[in-house]
Amino acid sequence: MKKHKKSELLLKEVHPEIQAGAYRESLEGYHTKIQNLKEEIQRVIVGQDQMIDNLLIGLLANGHILLEGVPGLAKTLTIKTFAKAMSASFQRIQFTPDLLPADVIGTLIYNPKDAEFVPKLGPIFAHFVLADEINRAPAKVQSALLEAMQERQVTIGKETHLLPEPFLVLATQNPIEQEGTYNLPEAQVDRFMLKVKVGYPDLQEEKEIIHRDFDAIKINPVLAPEEVTEIRHLINKTIYMDEKIEDYLLLIIFATRKNKEILQKFGLEALAPYIRYGSSPRGSQALKTAALVQAYLQGRWYVILEDIEAVVLSVLRHRVILSPKAEAEEKTSDEMLEWILEKIPAP
């Protein structure tokens, strides 16, 4: 991706709340806790910095995450370690073809003593929910999960039950074994703020993995679940995004939608045959929110172009639906997005 020498010069007019330093003191204190959280996780997880950073973005941006990678890459261990370092509740649901919605959200149980039905809450009622191999569950189960992800609540019988805050679904899918799997509905895929591709560790990292005694490591809680809600509020109030950055963000979104004016303006006409559908407005919101969190994690009070580029693939790769032509030529959505980023100049 291209570099921007003058990206920080876009802040000629700074938001009044930033000039006044509003909310900064609290947010600075939380930044130390976030760094401590990351360090605690890295005591257990070797490498996988991109996955850890994306999990932090999803946590602070209030967005669910889809993790794609082969088995054995520490996806489950990372999420469990996150929960321990936050004193948060954690549930793992192994998705299988015979799974029922009640196995996820819960059901009504008859109580003969009181002669009435009482709700038995399912494993979805936790701060961190690992939906392992989510694409192995049938459509009914995925639909039940949809309400929980979007509305942060579930309905059992006639009663609606609110999920705990923070509530984060981290789903995994195996990219190499597709027998007995179901394609995730586009509506559900769009509910995930980020899709993160998890790769193998390098040689030095794997050498450290085979020598490390993971059972001897004790994780210390460094961040409380209730503090996450406050951090989210402070980020939205404090971190500033210039209008020129917003316009750049929207150009990327509209290019994925094959907007003729934008494709012609930036010489992207050849892109159109490879994309079937582009990002929804939810993608625009997710990209902005993720960029705000990325800026905060980098210790800045404003967003620069590098923040957009750091999160754009994770936010949009699952929202760009490829055409049969692209699939026939083995093109990927990442390649389409990198093409767009290369062609659209920095403001």
The 8 nearest C-alpha neighbors of each residue, nearest first, counted from 0:
[[1, 2, 341, 337, 340, 308, 338, 305],
 [0, 2, 3, 341, 340, 308, 345, 305],
 [1, 3, 4, 0, 305, 304, 6, 345],
 [4, 2, 6, 5, 1, 345, 304, 305],
 [3, 5, 6, 2, 7, 8, 345, 1],
 [4, 6, 8, 7, 3, 9, 345, 2],
 [7, 5, 3, 8, 303, 4, 304, 9],
 [6, 8, 9, 5, 303, 10, 4, 304],
 [9, 7, 10, 5, 6, 11, 4, 303],
 [10, 8, 7, 11, 6, 241, 243, 5],
 [9, 11, 8, 12, 13, 7, 241, 301],
 [12, 10, 9, 13, 8, 241, 7, 14],
 [13, 11, 10, 14, 9, 241, 15, 18],
 [12, 14, 10, 15, 11, 18, 17, 239],
 [13, 15, 17, 16, 18, 12, 239, 241],
 [16, 14, 18, 17, 19, 13, 20, 12],
 [17, 15, 19, 21, 18, 14, 20, 237],
 [16, 18, 20, 19, 15, 14, 21, 237],
 [19, 17, 15, 20, 16, 14, 13, 21],
 [18, 20, 16, 17, 21, 15, 14, 22],
 [19, 21, 17, 18, 23, 16, 22, 24],
 [22, 20, 19, 16, 23, 17, 237, 24],
 [21, 23, 24, 25, 26, 20, 233, 237],
 [24, 22, 26, 21, 20, 25, 27, 237],
 [23, 25, 27, 26, 22, 28, 21, 20],
 [26, 24, 28, 27, 23, 22, 29, 233],
 [25, 27, 23, 29, 28, 24, 30, 22],
 [28, 26, 30, 24, 29, 25, 23, 31],
 [29, 27, 25, 26, 30, 31, 24, 32],
 [28, 30, 32, 26, 31, 27, 33, 25],
 [31, 29, 27, 33, 32, 28, 26, 34],
 [30, 32, 34, 29, 33, 28, 35, 27],
 [31, 33, 35, 29, 30, 34, 36, 222],
 [34, 32, 36, 30, 35, 31, 29, 37],
 [33, 35, 37, 31, 36, 32, 38, 30],
 [34, 36, 32, 38, 33, 37, 39, 31],
 [37, 35, 33, 39, 34, 38, 221, 32],
 [36, 38, 34, 40, 35, 39, 41, 33],
 [37, 39, 41, 35, 40, 36, 34, 42],
 [40, 38, 36, 42, 37, 41, 35, 218],
 [39, 41, 37, 42, 38, 43, 44, 80],
 [42, 40, 44, 38, 43, 39, 45, 37],
 [41, 43, 39, 40, 44, 38, 45, 216],
 [44, 42, 41, 40, 213, 45, 216, 39],
 [45, 43, 41, 40, 42, 46, 77, 47],
 [44, 46, 204, 41, 208, 43, 47, 207],
 [45, 47, 48, 204, 44, 200, 41, 201],
 [48, 46, 50, 49, 51, 45, 200, 44],
 [49, 47, 51, 46, 50, 52, 45, 41],
 [48, 50, 52, 47, 51, 53, 197, 195],
 [49, 51, 53, 47, 48, 52, 54, 197],
 [50, 52, 54, 48, 53, 49, 55, 47],
 [53, 51, 55, 49, 54, 50, 48, 56],
 [52, 54, 56, 50, 55, 51, 57, 49],
 [53, 55, 57, 51, 56, 52, 58, 50],
 [54, 56, 58, 52, 53, 57, 59, 51],
 [57, 55, 53, 59, 54, 58, 60, 292],
 [56, 58, 62, 54, 60, 55, 59, 61],
 [57, 59, 55, 61, 56, 60, 54, 62],
 [58, 60, 56, 61, 231, 57, 55, 227],
 [59, 61, 57, 62, 58, 56, 288, 289],
 [62, 60, 58, 59, 57, 63, 167, 165],
 [61, 63, 57, 192, 60, 58, 191, 64],
 [64, 62, 191, 168, 192, 167, 169, 57],
 [63, 65, 193, 169, 191, 194, 192, 66],
 [64, 66, 194, 170, 171, 169, 195, 193],
 [65, 67, 171, 195, 194, 170, 196, 64],
 [68, 66, 196, 172, 171, 197, 173, 195],
 [67, 69, 197, 173, 196, 174, 198, 70],
 [68, 70, 173, 174, 71, 72, 175, 67],
 [71, 69, 72, 68, 173, 73, 74, 172],
 [70, 72, 73, 69, 74, 68, 75, 199],
 [71, 73, 74, 70, 199, 69, 68, 197],
 [74, 72, 76, 75, 71, 77, 44, 70],
 [75, 73, 77, 76, 72, 78, 71, 66],
 [74, 76, 78, 77, 73, 79, 129, 131],
 [77, 75, 73, 79, 78, 74, 80, 44],
 [78, 76, 80, 74, 75, 79, 73, 81],
 [77, 79, 81, 75, 80, 76, 82, 74],
 [80, 78, 76, 82, 81, 77, 75, 83],
 [79, 81, 83, 77, 78, 82, 76, 40],
 [82, 80, 78, 84, 79, 83, 77, 85],
 [81, 83, 87, 79, 85, 80, 84, 86],
 [82, 84, 80, 86, 85, 81, 220, 87],
 [83, 85, 220, 81, 82, 219, 221, 86],
 [84, 86, 222, 220, 87, 223, 82, 83],
 [87, 85, 83, 220, 84, 82, 223, 88],
 [88, 86, 82, 85, 126, 224, 83, 89],
 [87, 89, 125, 126, 127, 82, 86, 90],
 [88, 90, 127, 125, 128, 126, 82, 87],
 [91, 89, 128, 122, 125, 129, 127, 92],
 [90, 92, 129, 128, 130, 93, 89, 131],
 [93, 91, 130, 131, 94, 129, 90, 122],
 [92, 94, 131, 130, 95, 91, 132, 133],
 [93, 95, 136, 133, 132, 135, 131, 92],
 [94, 96, 135, 136, 98, 97, 93, 132],
 [95, 97, 136, 135, 98, 137, 94, 179],
 [98, 96, 95, 99, 136, 137, 94, 135],
 [97, 99, 95, 96, 136, 94, 102, 100],
 [98, 100, 102, 101, 140, 97, 103, 139],
 [101, 99, 140, 102, 103, 143, 104, 139],
 [100, 102, 105, 106, 103, 104, 99, 121],
 [103, 101, 99, 100, 105, 104, 121, 98],
 [102, 104, 121, 101, 100, 123, 122, 105],
 [103, 105, 121, 101, 123, 102, 100, 120],
 [106, 104, 121, 120, 101, 119, 103, 102],
 [105, 107, 101, 119, 118, 155, 108, 120],
 [106, 108, 118, 117, 116, 119, 109, 156],
 [109, 107, 116, 117, 118, 110, 119, 106],
 [108, 110, 116, 115, 111, 117, 107, 114],
 [109, 111, 115, 112, 114, 113, 116, 108],
 [112, 110, 114, 113, 109, 115, 116, 108],
 [113, 111, 110, 114, 115, 109, 116, 117],
 [112, 114, 115, 111, 110, 116, 109, 117],
 [115, 113, 111, 112, 110, 109, 116, 117],
 [114, 116, 110, 113, 109, 117, 111, 112],
 [115, 117, 109, 108, 107, 110, 118, 114],
 [116, 118, 108, 107, 109, 115, 119, 110],
 [119, 117, 107, 106, 120, 108, 116, 155],
 [118, 120, 106, 105, 107, 108, 121, 117],
 [121, 119, 105, 118, 104, 106, 122, 124],
 [120, 122, 105, 104, 103, 123, 124, 102],
 [121, 123, 124, 103, 90, 104, 125, 120],
 [122, 124, 121, 104, 125, 103, 128, 90],
 [125, 123, 122, 162, 121, 163, 120, 126],
 [124, 126, 88, 127, 89, 123, 128, 90],
 [125, 127, 166, 88, 165, 163, 87, 89],
 [128, 126, 89, 167, 125, 166, 168, 88],
 [129, 127, 168, 90, 91, 89, 169, 125],
 [128, 130, 91, 169, 131, 170, 92, 168],
 [131, 129, 170, 92, 133, 169, 128, 91],
 [130, 132, 93, 171, 133, 129, 170, 94],
 [133, 131, 172, 171, 134, 94, 135, 130],
 [132, 134, 135, 131, 94, 130, 136, 172],
 [133, 135, 181, 180, 132, 136, 183, 182],
 [136, 134, 180, 95, 133, 96, 181, 94],
 [135, 137, 96, 95, 94, 134, 133, 140],
 [138, 136, 139, 140, 96, 181, 141, 135],
 [137, 139, 141, 140, 142, 136, 181, 184],
 [140, 138, 142, 141, 137, 143, 100, 99],
 [139, 141, 100, 143, 142, 138, 137, 99],
 [140, 142, 138, 144, 143, 139, 145, 137],
 [143, 141, 145, 139, 144, 140, 138, 146],
 [144, 142, 140, 145, 141, 100, 146, 139],
 [143, 145, 141, 147, 142, 146, 148, 140],
 [144, 146, 142, 148, 143, 147, 149, 187],
 [147, 145, 149, 150, 148, 144, 143, 153],
 [146, 148, 151, 152, 144, 145, 153, 150],
 [149, 147, 145, 146, 151, 150, 144, 190],
 [148, 150, 146, 147, 151, 145, 190, 152],
 [149, 151, 152, 146, 147, 148, 153, 145],
 [152, 150, 147, 162, 148, 149, 161, 146],
 [151, 153, 161, 147, 162, 150, 160, 146],
 [154, 152, 160, 147, 159, 146, 155, 161],
 [153, 155, 159, 158, 160, 156, 157, 152],
 [156, 154, 158, 106, 157, 159, 153, 118],
 [155, 157, 158, 154, 107, 106, 159, 118],
 [156, 158, 155, 154, 159, 160, 107, 118],
 [159, 157, 155, 156, 154, 160, 153, 118],
 [158, 160, 154, 153, 155, 161, 152, 157],
 [159, 161, 153, 152, 154, 158, 162, 155],
 [162, 160, 152, 151, 163, 153, 159, 124],
 [161, 163, 152, 151, 124, 160, 164, 166],
 [164, 162, 166, 165, 126, 125, 161, 124],
 [165, 163, 166, 126, 162, 225, 224, 228],
 [164, 166, 126, 163, 224, 167, 228, 227],
 [167, 165, 126, 164, 163, 127, 162, 168],
 [166, 168, 127, 63, 126, 128, 169, 165],
 [169, 167, 128, 63, 129, 127, 170, 64],
 [170, 168, 64, 129, 65, 63, 130, 128],
 [169, 171, 130, 65, 129, 131, 66, 133],
 [172, 170, 66, 132, 131, 67, 65, 133],
 [171, 173, 132, 67, 133, 134, 174, 66],
 [172, 174, 69, 68, 175, 67, 176, 132],
 [175, 173, 176, 68, 172, 67, 69, 177],
 [174, 176, 173, 177, 69, 68, 172, 178],
 [177, 175, 178, 174, 173, 180, 179, 69],
 [176, 178, 180, 175, 179, 174, 173, 181],
 [179, 177, 180, 176, 181, 135, 175, 134],
 [180, 178, 177, 135, 181, 96, 176, 134],
 [181, 179, 135, 134, 177, 178, 182, 136],
 [182, 180, 134, 135, 183, 137, 136, 179],
 [181, 183, 134, 184, 180, 135, 185, 138],
 [182, 184, 134, 181, 185, 188, 187, 141],
 [185, 183, 187, 186, 188, 182, 138, 141],
 [184, 186, 188, 187, 189, 183, 318, 190],
 [187, 185, 189, 184, 188, 190, 183, 145],
 [188, 186, 190, 189, 184, 185, 145, 183],
 [187, 189, 185, 190, 186, 191, 184, 183],
 [188, 190, 187, 186, 191, 185, 318, 192],
 [191, 189, 187, 188, 192, 186, 149, 148],
 [192, 190, 63, 64, 189, 193, 188, 65],
 [191, 193, 62, 63, 314, 285, 64, 190],
 [194, 192, 314, 64, 313, 191, 195, 65],
 [193, 195, 65, 313, 64, 66, 317, 314],
 [196, 194, 66, 313, 193, 65, 67, 197],
 [195, 197, 67, 66, 68, 198, 194, 50],
 [196, 198, 68, 67, 195, 50, 66, 199],
 [199, 197, 196, 68, 200, 72, 47, 69],
 [198, 200, 201, 72, 197, 47, 205, 68],
 [201, 199, 204, 205, 46, 198, 202, 47],
 [200, 202, 204, 203, 205, 199, 46, 206],
 [201, 203, 205, 204, 206, 200, 207, 199],
 [202, 204, 206, 205, 201, 207, 200, 208],
 [205, 203, 207, 201, 206, 202, 200, 46],
 [206, 204, 208, 202, 207, 203, 200, 201],
 [207, 205, 203, 204, 208, 209, 202, 210],
 [206, 208, 204, 210, 205, 209, 211, 203],
 [209, 207, 205, 211, 206, 210, 204, 45],
 [208, 210, 206, 207, 211, 205, 212, 204],
 [211, 209, 207, 208, 206, 212, 205, 213],
 [210, 212, 208, 209, 213, 207, 43, 206],
 [213, 211, 214, 215, 210, 216, 209, 208],
 [212, 214, 215, 216, 211, 43, 217, 208],
 [215, 213, 216, 212, 217, 211, 43, 218],
 [214, 216, 213, 212, 217, 211, 218, 43],
 [217, 215, 213, 214, 218, 43, 212, 42],
 [218, 216, 215, 219, 214, 213, 43, 42],
 [217, 219, 84, 216, 39, 83, 220, 80],
 [218, 220, 84, 221, 217, 39, 83, 85],
 [221, 219, 84, 85, 86, 222, 83, 218],
 [220, 222, 84, 36, 85, 219, 32, 35],
 [221, 223, 85, 220, 32, 224, 84, 36],
 [222, 224, 85, 226, 225, 86, 221, 227],
 [225, 223, 226, 227, 87, 85, 165, 222],
 [226, 224, 227, 223, 228, 164, 229, 165],
 [225, 227, 229, 224, 223, 228, 230, 222],
 [228, 226, 230, 229, 225, 224, 231, 59],
 [229, 227, 231, 226, 230, 225, 232, 165],
 [228, 230, 232, 226, 227, 231, 233, 225],
 [229, 231, 227, 233, 232, 228, 234, 226],
 [232, 230, 228, 234, 229, 233, 59, 227],
 [231, 233, 229, 235, 230, 234, 236, 228],
 [232, 234, 236, 230, 235, 231, 237, 229],
 [235, 233, 237, 231, 236, 238, 232, 230],
 [234, 236, 232, 233, 237, 238, 231, 291],
 [237, 235, 233, 234, 232, 238, 22, 16],
 [236, 238, 234, 235, 233, 239, 17, 22],
 [239, 237, 300, 301, 234, 291, 235, 236],
 [240, 238, 301, 302, 300, 237, 241, 14],
 [239, 241, 302, 301, 244, 242, 238, 245],
 [240, 242, 244, 243, 245, 239, 10, 9],
 [241, 243, 245, 244, 246, 240, 247, 9],
 [244, 242, 246, 245, 241, 247, 346, 9],
 [243, 245, 247, 241, 242, 246, 248, 240],
 [246, 244, 242, 248, 243, 247, 249, 241],
 [245, 247, 243, 249, 248, 244, 242, 250],
 [248, 246, 244, 250, 245, 249, 243, 251],
 [247, 249, 245, 251, 246, 250, 244, 252],
 [250, 248, 252, 246, 251, 247, 253, 245],
 [251, 249, 247, 253, 252, 248, 254, 246],
 [250, 252, 254, 249, 248, 253, 255, 247],
 [253, 251, 249, 255, 254, 250, 278, 248],
 [254, 252, 256, 250, 255, 251, 258, 249],
 [253, 255, 257, 251, 256, 252, 258, 250],
 [254, 256, 277, 253, 252, 257, 278, 251],
 [257, 255, 277, 253, 254, 258, 276, 278],
 [258, 256, 254, 255, 271, 259, 262, 253],
 [257, 259, 256, 261, 260, 254, 253, 262],
 [260, 258, 262, 261, 257, 263, 268, 254],
 [259, 261, 263, 262, 258, 264, 257, 265],
 [260, 262, 264, 263, 259, 258, 265, 254],
 [263, 261, 267, 259, 268, 265, 264, 260],
 [262, 264, 266, 260, 261, 265, 268, 259],
 [263, 265, 261, 262, 266, 260, 267, 259],
 [266, 264, 263, 262, 267, 342, 343, 261],
 [267, 265, 263, 268, 262, 264, 342, 269],
 [266, 268, 262, 270, 269, 265, 263, 342],
 [269, 267, 262, 270, 266, 271, 263, 259],
 [268, 270, 267, 271, 272, 266, 273, 262],
 [271, 269, 268, 267, 273, 272, 274, 335],
 [270, 272, 273, 274, 269, 257, 268, 267],
 [273, 271, 274, 270, 269, 322, 324, 275],
 [272, 274, 325, 322, 271, 270, 321, 324],
 [275, 273, 321, 322, 271, 272, 276, 320],
 [274, 276, 322, 321, 320, 273, 277, 272],
 [277, 275, 320, 274, 319, 256, 278, 321],
 [278, 276, 256, 255, 319, 318, 320, 279],
 [277, 279, 318, 282, 319, 252, 255, 256],
 [278, 280, 281, 282, 277, 283, 318, 252],
 [281, 279, 283, 282, 284, 278, 252, 285],
 [280, 282, 284, 279, 283, 285, 189, 278],
 [281, 283, 285, 280, 279, 284, 278, 286],
 [284, 282, 280, 286, 281, 285, 287, 252],
 [285, 283, 281, 287, 282, 286, 288, 280],
 [284, 286, 282, 288, 283, 287, 289, 192],
 [287, 285, 283, 289, 284, 288, 282, 314],
 [286, 288, 290, 284, 285, 289, 291, 283],
 [287, 289, 291, 285, 290, 286, 60, 284],
 [288, 290, 292, 286, 291, 287, 285, 293],
 [291, 289, 293, 287, 306, 292, 288, 307],
 [292, 290, 288, 294, 289, 293, 238, 302],
 [291, 293, 295, 289, 294, 290, 56, 296],
 [292, 294, 290, 296, 295, 291, 306, 289],
 [295, 293, 297, 291, 299, 302, 292, 296],
 [296, 294, 292, 298, 297, 299, 293, 300],
 [295, 297, 293, 298, 294, 292, 30, 299],
 [296, 298, 294, 295, 299, 293, 292, 306],
 [299, 297, 295, 296, 294, 300, 30, 27],
 [300, 298, 295, 294, 301, 297, 302, 296],
 [301, 299, 238, 239, 295, 294, 237, 298],
 [302, 300, 239, 238, 299, 240, 294, 303],
 [301, 303, 240, 294, 291, 306, 239, 290],
 [304, 302, 305, 306, 6, 7, 301, 307],
 [303, 305, 307, 306, 6, 308, 244, 302],
 [304, 306, 308, 307, 303, 309, 3, 2],
 [307, 305, 309, 304, 290, 308, 303, 293],
 [308, 306, 304, 305, 290, 309, 310, 311],
 [307, 309, 305, 311, 306, 310, 304, 312],
 [310, 308, 306, 307, 305, 311, 312, 293],
 [309, 311, 313, 308, 307, 312, 314, 290],
 [310, 312, 314, 308, 313, 307, 315, 309],
 [313, 311, 316, 315, 314, 310, 333, 336],
 [312, 314, 193, 194, 310, 311, 195, 315],
 [315, 313, 193, 311, 312, 192, 286, 310],
 [314, 316, 318, 312, 317, 313, 311, 319],
 [317, 315, 312, 332, 318, 319, 333, 313],
 [318, 316, 315, 319, 194, 188, 320, 189],
 [317, 319, 315, 278, 316, 320, 277, 189],
 [318, 320, 277, 317, 316, 278, 332, 276],
 [321, 319, 276, 275, 274, 318, 277, 322],
 [320, 322, 274, 275, 273, 325, 319, 323],
 [321, 323, 275, 274, 273, 325, 324, 326],
 [322, 324, 326, 325, 327, 321, 273, 275],
 [325, 323, 327, 322, 326, 273, 328, 272],
 [326, 324, 273, 330, 328, 322, 327, 323],
 [325, 327, 329, 323, 328, 324, 330, 322],
 [328, 326, 324, 325, 329, 323, 330, 322],
 [327, 329, 325, 326, 330, 324, 323, 331],
 [330, 328, 326, 327, 325, 331, 324, 323],
 [329, 331, 325, 328, 326, 334, 332, 327],
 [332, 330, 333, 334, 329, 335, 325, 321],
 [331, 333, 335, 334, 316, 319, 336, 321],
 [332, 334, 336, 331, 335, 316, 337, 312],
 [335, 333, 337, 331, 332, 336, 338, 330],
 [336, 334, 332, 338, 333, 337, 339, 331],
 [335, 337, 339, 333, 338, 334, 340, 332],
 [338, 336, 340, 334, 339, 335, 341, 333],
 [337, 339, 335, 341, 336, 340, 334, 342],
 [340, 338, 336, 342, 337, 341, 343, 335],
 [341, 339, 337, 343, 338, 342, 336, 0],
 [342, 340, 338, 339, 343, 337, 1, 0],
 [341, 343, 339, 340, 265, 344, 338, 266],
 [342, 344, 340, 341, 265, 339, 345, 251],
 [345, 343, 342, 346, 341, 340, 265, 247],
 [344, 346, 343, 3, 247, 304, 6, 244],
 [345, 344, 243, 247, 244, 6, 9, 246]]
